[in-house]
C-alpha cells in the first residue's frame, strides 16, 4: 500500500530534537521520536526516516 503524503514533523532544540512521522494527513506513525545531537543518535534518526520511506513505499 502506498501512502499519499508521508511527512516527518521535526522540532529542533539546543542539544535535543523531537520528530513525529505521519504516514498520511492525520495518521501519526508510532510515538514521538526523541534524539540527542550525537552521531549515534542522528544515525538512529536516519534509520527512522528510512523505515518511514519503506513503509510508505517510497523508493
Protein Blocks (a to p, Z undefined) as FASTA:
>chain_A
ZZfblcddddddehiacddddfbghiaghjaddddddfklmmmmmmmmmmmmmmnopZZ
